[in-house]
Amino acid sequence: MPETIQSDVPPGVASLVGSIINDIQTLVRQELALVRREFRDALHQVKLAGALLGGALAVFGLAGLLLGLMLVKRLQHYLLPNQEWACYGIVATVFVGLGSASCYHGLRRLTQIQLVPQQTIETLREDVRAVSGALSPDRTNGTCSQ
């Protein structure tokens, strides 16, 4: 029986290029999946924050209306008995101030949500460094690394 002799022949250039292309395709797919996941997570956070803010706005709106009517009646009863319009003006001014402060803080919170996928950007930087390091010649002794 003839024996097959295996020699350690280095892979050809075509197989190396094919392997590099397959690795790049896999890397791109993984990066795209990561970007999709990060955008989905950020969008979910924005939706949840919007729903919570909307529900809170409805409840506070109703409570504010009732509280405002109560305050107007108390002001009219104790301070300005014949000036109902002034009582409404005072209460409305206080509520506008409170609403403005609430709006300011809510907008600040919304601007803190990052829609840019930071994790993906960092992994892309690492991938570029790794690929460029593997493909660049060895600069220390002036020869190409093999």
Secondary structure, 3 states (H helix, E strand, C coil): CCCCCCCCCCCCHHHHHHHHHHHHHHHHHHHHHHHHHHHHHHHHHHHHHHHHHHHHHHHHHHHHHHHHHHHHHHHHHHCCCCCHHHHHHHHHHHHHHHHHHHHHHHHHHHHCCCCCCHHHHHHHHHHHHHHHHHHCCCCCCCCCCC
